[in-house]
Amino acid sequence: MEKAGSLACVGLGMTLGAHISPRSRSHIEQADVVFAAVSDPLVELWLQQMHPDVRSLQPLYADGKSRHDTYREMVEQMLAPVRAGRTVCGAFYGHPGVFAQAPHEAIAIARSEGYSAVMEPGISAEDCLYADLGIDPGKTGCQHYEASQLMFYRRRIDPSATLVLWQVGLAGDRSFRRFATGPAHRQLLVELLAEDYPLDHPCTLYEAATLPFARPRIESIALRDLPGAALGMASTLVLPPSQPMRPNPAMLLRIAEIESALASN
């Protein structure tokens, strides 16, 4: 039997007021308390029009403070009223399950303790990227990596697919205390990518629009110029394919054999 108290982590989408779903809006309006993880004061003001008790989680971030500590504190702040029997909503930029550690942890803990906990999706930066850049991930395939993760681990890049690197402004950060790294870290990323792409390969720096009157950032640069580019936590690097897709003759032959056998029956 579920205990009294519940948690819903919902996505607000990327653009203020334009991307929220009816289900997410309903969770916000019906909650006893709403916790907001949004960096723009305008978004908080907008949330306050939907609910009288909106509590910001942004002050938990601080220079030099580990983001892991911040995420743990976010989880505890959301779960405290749940454990007190209240209906709680956590409202997050974009999609609450994409590059957002605290919602996943809070939901997992709430469920393990016997409380109802759900996640409602929102339009993410990835969704906006496909629309703004005109990319169909089904055309050549699409690989997505967090930039630092690509550097820390041995991953296999397919240069015949589109490559999307998230949080490129934090590339190489091992401290989880910075809000950006510098040119030296980014040069290491360039050297890693140069194993599969020429240094003059055209890339796109992308940042989704977060306000209705704003435009997305879409800036073309050569790969070699990445270290000196202006980058922030919201910056994404997109590399189009540098090679064509190569057919797989052995697999095509096996498929043809199967189709021939089916046709003869």
C-alpha positions in Angstrom: 0.0 0.0 0.0 1.4 3.4 -1.0 2.0 5.9 1.8 0.5 9.4 1.8 2.7 11.9 0.0 3.8 11.8 -3.6 6.3 13.3 -6.0 6.1 14.3 -9.6 9.1 15.6 -11.5 8.0 17.4 -14.6 9.6 19.0 -17.6 8.9 22.6 -18.5 10.5 22.4 -21.9 13.2 24.7 -23.2 11.2 27.8 -24.2 9.3 29.6 -21.5 5.6 28.9 -21.6 5.7 27.2 -25.1 6.8 23.7 -24.4 5.0 22.6 -21.2 2.5 19.7 -21.5 -1.0 19.7 -20.0 0.0 16.8 -17.7 3.0 18.7 -16.4 0.9 21.9 -15.9 -1.7 19.8 -14.0 1.0 18.4 -11.6 2.2 21.9 -10.9 -1.2 23.4 -10.3 -2.4 20.5 -8.0 0.7 20.2 -5.9 1.0 21.3 -2.3 4.5 22.7 -3.0 6.5 23.2 -6.1 10.3 23.1 -6.3 11.9 24.8 -9.3 15.3 24.0 -10.8 15.4 26.8 -13.4 18.2 29.4 -13.8 16.1 32.2 -15.3 14.1 34.4 -12.8 11.4 34.9 -15.5 10.7 31.2 -15.4 10.2 31.3 -11.7 7.9 34.2 -12.0 5.9 32.3 -14.6 5.7 29.3 -12.3 4.5 31.5 -9.5 1.5 32.5 -11.6 0.5 28.8 -11.6 1.2 28.0 -7.9 1.5 30.2 -4.8 4.3 28.1 -3.2 7.3 27.8 -5.6 10.6 27.2 -3.9 13.8 27.7 -5.9 16.5 25.0 -5.9 19.0 27.2 -7.7 20.6 28.7 -4.5 22.0 25.2 -3.8 24.5 25.8 -6.6 27.7 27.7 -5.6 31.2 28.3 -6.9 33.6 25.7 -5.7 30.8 23.5 -4.4 30.6 19.9 -5.8 27.5 19.5 -8.0 27.1 16.0 -6.4 26.5 17.8 -3.1 24.0 20.1 -4.7 22.1 17.2 -6.3 21.9 15.4 -2.9 20.5 18.5 -1.3 17.9 19.0 -4.1 16.8 15.4 -3.5 16.4 15.9 0.2 14.6 19.2 -0.1 12.0 17.6 -2.5 11.6 14.4 -0.4 11.2 16.1 3.0 7.6 17.3 2.3 6.8 14.0 0.5 7.7 12.1 3.8 5.4 14.6 5.6 2.5 13.4 3.5 2.4 16.3 1.0 1.9 16.3 -2.8 5.2 17.6 -4.2 6.1 18.7 -7.8 9.7 19.3 -9.0 9.8 21.5 -12.1 12.9 21.3 -14.3 14.1 22.9 -17.5 13.7 20.8 -20.6 13.2 17.1 -19.8 13.5 16.2 -16.2 15.3 12.9 -17.1 17.9 14.3 -19.4 21.1 15.6 -17.9 19.3 15.9 -14.6 20.5 13.7 -11.8 18.3 14.9 -8.9 14.9 13.9 -10.4 16.0 10.3 -11.2 17.4 9.9 -7.6 14.5 11.5 -5.9 12.0 9.3 -7.8 14.0 6.2 -7.1 14.2 6.9 -3.4 10.6 7.9 -3.1 9.5 4.7 -4.7 11.8 2.6 -2.5 10.2 4.2 0.5 6.7 3.4 -0.6 5.6 6.7 -2.1 4.0 7.4 -5.5 6.6 9.0 -7.8 6.3 9.8 -11.5 8.2 11.6 -14.2 6.5 13.7 -16.9 8.7 14.4 -20.0 9.3 17.8 -21.5 10.7 19.1 -24.8 14.5 18.8 -24.3 17.4 20.6 -25.9 17.9 17.5 -28.1 14.4 18.0 -29.5 15.0 21.6 -30.2 18.4 20.8 -31.8 16.8 18.5 -34.4 14.3 21.1 -35.3 16.6 24.1 -35.3 19.5 22.4 -37.2 17.3 20.4 -39.5 18.8 17.1 -38.5 16.9 13.8 -38.9 18.6 11.2 -36.7 17.2 8.5 -38.8 19.1 9.6 -41.9 22.7 8.6 -41.0 22.2 7.8 -37.3 23.2 10.0 -34.4 25.6 9.5 -31.6 25.3 11.4 -28.3 27.9 11.8 -25.6 28.6 14.0 -22.7 31.8 15.7 -23.7 33.8 14.8 -20.6 32.5 11.3 -20.6 33.9 10.9 -24.2 37.3 12.1 -22.9 37.4 9.9 -19.8 36.4 6.6 -21.4 37.3 4.7 -24.5 34.2 5.2 -26.7 33.9 4.2 -30.3 33.0 7.1 -32.6 31.3 6.4 -36.0 32.3 9.3 -38.2 29.6 8.3 -40.7 26.9 9.4 -38.2 26.2 12.8 -36.7 28.0 13.3 -33.5 26.4 15.4 -30.7 28.6 16.4 -27.7 26.7 17.8 -24.7 28.1 20.2 -22.1 31.2 20.9 -24.2 31.9 24.0 -22.2 32.7 21.7 -19.3 34.8 19.3 -21.4 37.5 17.6 -19.2 36.2 18.7 -15.8 36.9 16.1 -13.2 36.1 18.3 -10.2 32.3 18.7 -10.6 32.9 22.1 -9.0 33.5 24.2 -12.2 30.9 25.9 -14.4 33.4 25.9 -17.3 36.8 24.7 -18.4 39.3 26.5 -20.5 41.1 26.3 -23.8 43.7 23.7 -22.6 40.9 21.2 -21.7 39.1 21.8 -25.0 42.3 21.4 -27.0 42.5 17.8 -25.6 39.0 17.2 -26.9 40.0 18.5 -30.3 43.0 16.2 -30.4 40.7 13.3 -29.5 38.2 14.2 -32.2 41.0 14.7 -34.7 41.5 10.9 -34.7 38.2 10.7 -36.7 37.7 14.2 -38.2 40.0 16.6 -40.1 40.8 19.8 -38.1 39.0 21.9 -40.7 35.8 19.8 -40.3 32.8 22.1 -40.1 31.0 22.0 -36.7 28.1 23.8 -35.2 27.9 25.3 -31.7 24.3 25.1 -30.6 22.3 26.5 -27.7 18.5 26.2 -27.6 16.3 29.4 -27.1 14.8 29.6 -23.6 12.7 32.8 -24.0 10.0 33.3 -26.7 11.6 36.4 -28.1 15.1 34.8 -28.2 16.8 33.0 -31.1 18.8 29.8 -30.7 22.6 30.0 -31.0 23.7 28.4 -34.2 27.4 29.2 -34.9 29.6 27.4 -37.5 33.2 26.9 -36.6 36.1 24.6 -37.7 37.0 21.9 -35.3 40.4 23.4 -34.7 38.8 26.6 -33.5 36.9 25.0 -30.6 39.4 25.9 -27.8 38.9 29.6 -28.4 35.2 29.6 -28.8 32.8 31.2 -26.3 31.3 28.3 -24.5 29.0 27.8 -21.5 27.2 25.0 -19.7 24.4 25.0 -22.3 26.7 24.8 -25.3 26.5 21.8 -27.5 28.9 20.8 -30.3 27.5 19.1 -33.4 29.7 17.4 -35.9 28.2 16.2 -39.2 29.4 13.0 -40.8 32.9 13.1 -42.2 32.6 9.8 -44.1 29.8 8.1 -46.0 28.1 5.0 -44.6 29.7 1.8 -45.8 27.6 -1.1 -46.9 27.8 -4.4 -45.1 27.9 -7.0 -48.1 27.9 -10.0 -45.8 24.7 -9.0 -44.0 23.1 -7.9 -47.2 23.8 -11.3 -48.7 22.2 -13.1 -45.7 19.1 -10.9 -45.9 18.8 -11.7 -49.6 19.1 -15.4 -48.9 16.3 -15.2 -46.4 14.1 -13.2 -48.8 14.8 -15.7 -51.6 13.8 -18.6 -49.3 10.6 -16.8 -48.3 9.7 -16.1 -51.9 10.1 -19.7 -52.9 7.7 -21.1 -50.3 
